[in-house]
Amino acid sequence: MSMKQVIWLEIDAYLRKNKQIINSEIEEIKNLNPPNNVVDNLIFSHIKKRVLTHLEEKIFTSLKKTFIERSIIAIYLLRSDNPPLQAKIRKDAEFTANYQVKAIREYLGIPLPLQEYERLVDDPINQIKQCRICKKILDYNKFSIRKEGNLRWECNECRKISNMINIWRKKIIVAKFITMKLKEGISITEFLDGLNQSKNLNIQTQCFNCNAGLNHLPALQFHHTDKQIKVKGAEWNELRSTPLENIIKRLDQQNCILLCANCHAMRTASFFNHYKEAIFSEEIEKYSWRIRGKIKRWIRKKKIIEDLFNGKCTKCQKIGLDNLPALQFHHLDPSKKEISFSADLRDYTDIKKIKMILLDENCTCLCSNGHSIEGAVIFKKYKKNII
């Protein structure tokens, strides 16, 4: 019998023998009402201390601490009637559940009660496979092929969601770097070293103009402060699928700052900002015909939003006509979208016709922040997990 088998059997025997005592001690810890973010660590620390003390008496001192911790977690989770929340403990102990649990089951003969570790379906005869994330049994054509030639274990839909979640998480990290560079003068090397060492990057990340933070992540944008050094093809949408280090370096080279979509729209609307007084007064006779034509576009947009949507974003009710460039038309039912206002309607001179089209296509008025968030379906669904 190997030393690993011996240690697993010893831990298992100890936990079975002292099961009632340990569970009663756990209840005492919970009755103290510790904060939710520390209760799991307190429970695991208590179990670990008990088991390690027992192992020291048995002179199992030659085994690595990490291995012992993982073994305690695996056996405890399988044996206990009242296990603590598993995710944080597994993460803290770098516990690879599938490998450890299968090995322990093999040595100890423990039945597998947890559905998450059941063998997944893979039937080459009927060309069906079970996704390890959504657990659905799907045809082979719903799975992509690895470079090695075998099928992935996650279906294409789950893989798409997983990739988007990773992109949102990358955006948070890039936003943190840009914030830390401005506030603390951190360099790329210092930031990446801290990231690799899992240092705490707990810095308030928000729009540089307003308080829109990570809850508005889809609306946070990287604004180039100097157009002369802005590189075509090196913007977030083009860079987001590339390695994180590359994104940070490319955006850093272009002197980007963090702005929400509303502030970004206002800062880049140079024509509106210059002719704002004429747009609201509608006194445009003194300007050339080209300038008048552009001013009329803004006047039409202003009147449409006034008539149909009370002159403000229908969602937040805060962004009004003073921030006209930040107001956009949103299709409540995307299947009805046939015409884009900015591309197809802004040069229409018949305001009544424009309003009829917007109503027929079930449009509302949203600020740029609200519009960005409304379109970020995966972010809204997995927001808690992402942030």
C-alpha positions in Angstrom: 0.0 0.0 0.0 1.4 3.4 -1.0 1.9 6.3 1.5 -1.0 8.2 -0.2 -3.3 5.3 0.4 -2.2 5.1 4.0 -2.8 8.9 4.6 -6.2 8.8 2.9 -7.3 5.8 4.9 -6.1 7.4 8.1 -7.9 10.7 7.5 -11.1 8.9 6.5 -11.0 6.7 9.6 -10.5 9.7 11.8 -13.3 11.7 10.2 -15.7 8.8 10.4 -14.9 8.1 14.0 -15.2 11.8 15.1 -18.0 12.7 12.7 -20.6 13.7 15.3 -18.1 15.6 17.4 -16.8 17.6 14.4 -20.3 18.4 13.1 -21.4 19.6 16.6 -18.3 21.8 16.7 -19.1 23.2 13.3 -22.6 24.1 14.5 -21.0 26.0 17.5 -18.9 28.0 15.0 -22.0 28.9 13.0 -23.9 29.9 16.1 -21.3 32.6 16.7 -22.7 34.2 13.5 -19.3 35.1 11.9 -19.4 37.1 8.7 -20.4 35.1 5.6 -17.0 35.8 4.0 -15.1 34.1 6.8 -17.3 31.3 8.0 -16.0 28.8 5.5 -12.4 29.5 6.4 -13.2 29.1 10.1 -14.9 25.8 9.6 -12.1 24.4 7.4 -9.4 25.7 9.7 -11.0 23.9 12.6 -11.3 20.6 10.7 -7.7 21.0 9.4 -6.3 21.7 12.8 -8.0 18.6 14.3 -6.8 16.3 11.5 -3.3 17.7 11.4 -3.0 17.2 15.2 -4.1 13.6 14.8 -1.6 13.1 11.9 1.3 14.5 13.9 0.6 12.0 16.6 0.7 9.3 14.0 4.1 10.7 12.8 2.9 11.5 9.2 5.2 14.6 9.1 7.0 13.7 5.9 4.0 14.4 3.6 3.5 17.8 2.0 1.1 20.1 3.7 -0.8 20.9 0.4 -1.4 17.2 -0.2 -2.8 16.7 3.3 -5.1 19.7 3.0 -6.5 18.5 -0.3 -7.0 15.0 1.1 -8.9 16.5 4.2 -11.2 18.5 1.9 -11.9 15.7 -0.5 -12.7 13.1 2.2 -14.6 15.6 4.4 -16.8 16.7 1.5 -17.7 13.1 0.7 -18.2 11.9 4.3 -19.9 14.8 6.0 -23.6 15.2 6.3 -23.1 19.0 6.7 -20.2 20.1 4.5 -19.3 23.9 4.3 -19.8 25.8 1.1 -17.4 24.1 -1.2 -16.3 26.7 -3.8 -14.1 29.0 -1.7 -12.4 26.2 0.2 -11.5 24.3 -2.9 -10.1 27.5 -4.4 -8.1 28.3 -1.3 -6.5 24.8 -1.2 -6.1 24.6 -5.0 -8.2 21.5 -4.8 -8.7 19.7 -8.2 -11.9 17.9 -7.4 -12.3 15.5 -10.2 -8.8 13.9 -9.9 -8.8 13.8 -6.1 -12.3 12.4 -5.6 -11.9 9.7 -8.2 -8.7 8.6 -6.6 -10.1 8.5 -3.1 -13.2 6.6 -4.3 -10.9 4.0 -5.8 -8.9 3.5 -2.6 -11.8 3.8 -0.1 -14.7 2.4 -2.1 -16.9 5.4 -1.3 -20.1 5.7 -3.4 -20.3 8.8 -5.5 -23.2 10.9 -4.2 -22.3 14.2 -6.0 -23.9 14.5 -9.5 -21.2 16.9 -10.7 -18.7 14.0 -10.7 -20.8 11.5 -12.6 -19.3 10.1 -15.8 -20.5 12.2 -18.7 -22.1 10.5 -21.7 -19.9 10.1 -24.8 -21.5 7.8 -27.4 -19.5 7.6 -30.7 -22.0 5.1 -32.1 -25.0 7.4 -31.8 -22.8 10.5 -32.2 -24.0 12.1 -29.0 -22.1 13.7 -26.1 -22.9 15.3 -22.8 -21.7 18.9 -22.1 -19.9 19.1 -18.8 -21.3 22.6 -18.1 -25.0 22.5 -19.0 -25.2 18.7 -18.7 -27.3 18.5 -21.9 -26.8 15.5 -24.2 -26.3 16.9 -27.7 -25.2 15.8 -31.2 -21.5 15.8 -32.0 -22.0 18.7 -34.3 -22.8 20.9 -31.3 -19.2 20.5 -30.1 -16.1 22.0 -31.6 -12.9 20.0 -32.3 -9.6 20.5 -30.5 -6.3 20.9 -32.3 -5.6 17.3 -31.2 -8.6 16.1 -33.2 -10.9 15.1 -30.3 -14.2 16.9 -29.3 -14.3 19.4 -26.5 -16.2 18.6 -23.4 -18.2 21.8 -23.4 -20.8 22.5 -26.1 -20.5 25.4 -28.5 -23.1 27.5 -26.7 -21.5 27.0 -23.3 -18.1 27.7 -24.8 -19.4 30.9 -26.3 -20.7 32.0 -22.9 -17.5 31.1 -21.2 -15.4 33.1 -23.7 -17.6 36.1 -23.3 -17.3 35.9 -19.5 -13.5 35.7 -19.8 -13.6 38.8 -22.1 -15.6 40.8 -19.5 -13.2 39.7 -16.8 -10.3 40.9 -19.0 -12.0 44.2 -19.4 -12.2 44.6 -15.6 -8.4 43.9 -15.3 -7.6 46.4 -18.1 -9.8 49.0 -16.5 -8.0 48.5 -13.2 -4.6 49.0 -14.8 -5.7 52.2 -16.5 -7.1 53.5 -13.2 -4.0 52.5 -11.2 -1.7 54.1 -13.8 -3.5 57.4 -13.5 -3.9 57.4 -9.8 -0.7 55.6 -8.6 1.6 55.8 -11.6 2.0 52.0 -11.8 3.9 50.6 -14.7 2.8 47.7 -16.9 5.6 45.5 -15.5 4.6 46.2 -11.9 0.9 45.6 -12.6 1.5 42.3 -14.5 3.9 41.1 -11.7 1.2 41.9 -9.1 -1.3 40.1 -11.2 0.9 37.0 -11.5 1.5 37.0 -7.8 -2.3 37.3 -7.1 -1.8 40.6 -5.3 -5.0 42.5 -4.3 -6.0 44.9 -7.0 -8.9 46.3 -5.0 -9.1 49.8 -6.5 -12.2 51.8 -7.2 -12.7 51.5 -10.9 -15.1 53.9 -12.5 -15.6 56.5 -15.3 -13.0 59.3 -14.9 -15.8 61.9 -15.3 -18.7 60.4 -13.2 -19.3 57.6 -10.7 -20.3 54.9 -13.2 -18.4 51.8 -12.0 -18.2 48.1 -12.7 -21.9 47.6 -12.5 -21.9 49.6 -15.7 -19.1 47.5 -17.2 -20.6 47.1 -20.7 -20.8 51.0 -20.8 -17.2 51.6 -19.7 -15.1 52.5 -22.7 -11.4 53.3 -23.4 -11.1 56.9 -24.7 -8.1 58.0 -26.6 -7.0 61.3 -25.2 -4.8 62.1 -28.2 -6.3 61.3 -31.6 -2.9 61.6 -33.2 -1.5 58.5 -31.6 -4.8 56.5 -31.9 -4.0 53.3 -33.9 -6.6 51.9 -36.2 -7.5 48.3 -35.3 -6.1 48.7 -31.8 -9.4 49.5 -30.0 -11.1 47.3 -27.4 -13.4 45.4 -29.8 -10.4 44.5 -32.0 -8.1 43.7 -29.1 -10.5 41.9 -26.6 -9.8 38.4 -27.9 -6.0 38.8 -27.8 -3.8 38.0 -24.8 -4.3 40.3 -21.8 -0.7 41.6 -21.8 -1.1 42.6 -25.4 -4.3 44.5 -24.7 -2.8 46.4 -21.8 0.3 47.4 -23.8 -1.6 48.5 -26.9 -4.0 50.7 -25.0 -1.3 52.1 -22.8 0.7 53.2 -25.9 -2.4 55.2 -27.0 -2.9 57.1 -23.7 -6.4 55.8 -23.0 -8.6 56.7 -20.1 -11.8 55.1 -18.8 -15.1 56.8 -19.6 -18.6 55.6 -19.5 -20.5 55.6 -22.8 -22.5 58.7 -21.8 -19.4 60.8 -21.0 -17.6 59.4 -24.0 -20.4 60.4 -26.3 -20.4 63.9 -24.9 -16.7 64.3 -25.1 -16.4 63.2 -28.7 -19.5 65.1 -30.0 -17.4 68.1 -31.0 -20.0 69.5 -33.5 -22.8 69.3 -31.0 -20.7 71.0 -28.3 -19.6 73.8 -30.6 -23.1 74.5 -32.0 -25.2 73.6 -28.9 -26.7 77.1 -28.5 -27.8 77.2 -32.1 -29.3 73.7 -31.9 -31.5 74.6 -28.9 -32.4 78.1 -30.1 -32.9 76.9 -33.7 -31.5 80.2 -34.9 -29.3 79.0 -37.8 -29.7 81.6 -40.6 -26.2 83.0 -40.1 -24.4 79.7 -40.8 -23.5 78.2 -44.2 -25.8 75.6 -45.8 -23.5 72.7 -44.8 -23.4 73.7 -41.2 -27.2 74.4 -41.2 -27.8 70.9 -42.6 -25.8 69.3 -39.7 -27.5 71.5 -37.1 -30.9 70.4 -38.5 -30.1 66.8 -37.9 -29.6 67.5 -34.2 -32.8 69.6 -34.1 -34.8 66.8 -35.6 -33.4 64.3 -33.1 -34.2 66.7 -30.2 -37.8 67.2 -31.3 -38.4 63.5 -31.8 -37.1 62.6 -28.3 -39.2 65.5 -26.9 -42.4 64.4 -28.6 -42.1 60.6 -28.1 -40.1 60.1 -24.9 -40.5 63.3 -22.8 -37.0 64.4 -23.7 -35.0 61.9 -21.7 -33.8 58.3 -21.3 -36.9 56.2 -20.5 -34.8 53.8 -18.3 -32.7 56.0 -16.0 -34.9 59.1 -16.3 -31.7 61.2 -15.7 -30.1 61.8 -19.0 -32.0 64.5 -20.9 -31.6 66.8 -23.9 -28.6 68.6 -22.5 -26.8 65.3 -23.2 -28.4 64.8 -26.6 -25.4 62.9 -28.1 -25.7 60.3 -25.3 -29.4 59.6 -26.2 -30.0 56.7 -28.6 -33.0 54.9 -30.1 -33.3 51.2 -28.9 -35.4 48.5 -30.4 -37.3 46.7 -27.7 -37.9 43.8 -30.1 -34.7 43.2 -32.1 -36.6 41.1 -34.6 -38.5 44.2 -35.7 -35.3 46.2 -36.5 -35.1 47.1 -40.1 -33.8 50.7 -40.0 -31.1 52.4 -38.0 -31.7 56.0 -37.0 -28.0 57.1 -37.3 -27.5 55.3 -40.7 -30.9 55.6 -42.4 -33.1 58.2 -40.7 -31.0 61.1 -39.6 -31.2 62.9 -43.0 -35.0 62.4 -43.3 -36.6 65.8 -43.3 -40.1 64.5 -42.5 -40.2 64.3 -38.7 -43.7 62.7 -38.7 -42.5 59.9 -40.9 -39.4 59.3 -38.7 -41.6 59.1 -35.6 -44.0 56.6 -37.3 -41.1 54.4 -38.3 -39.7 54.4 -34.7 -43.1 53.6 -33.2 -43.7 50.8 -35.8 -40.4 49.2 -34.9 -41.2 49.5 -31.2 -38.3 51.8 -30.3 -37.6 53.6 -27.1 -35.0 56.2 -26.1 -32.1 55.1 -23.9 -28.9 56.8 -22.8 -25.7 55.3 -24.1 -25.0 53.6 -20.8 -28.4 52.0 -20.6 -28.2 51.0 -24.3 -24.8 49.3 -23.8 -26.0 47.4 -20.8 -29.3 46.4 -22.4 -27.4 44.8 -25.3 -25.0 42.9 -23.1 -27.1 39.8 -22.6 -24.4 37.5 -21.2 -23.1 40.2 -18.8 -26.6 40.8 -17.4 -27.1 37.1 -16.8 -23.7 36.3 -15.3 -23.0 39.8 -13.8 -22.3 38.5 -10.2 -20.0 35.8 -11.5 -18.1 38.2 -13.7 -17.6 41.0 -11.2 
